[in-house]
């Protein structure tokens, strides 16, 4: 079970890395959605991608539920 989960996580990281490398604009939405908090003042930037991380969490949850059903 753990080996399959690690392989799935590795495949997802490979896919995200390939998207980021070949299509740099494919992930440009991350951190720019309404609800993501960004504060800039002088040399200080504070960034909380709340909504972006919620969407990523929902997508990962769906993937784990889909692939977890093939036990």
Secondary structure, DSSP 8 states (H G I E B T S, - for coil): -HHHHHHHHHHHHHHHHHHHHH-GGGGTTTT-STT-EEEEETTEEEEE-HHHHHHHHHHHHHHHHHHHTT-
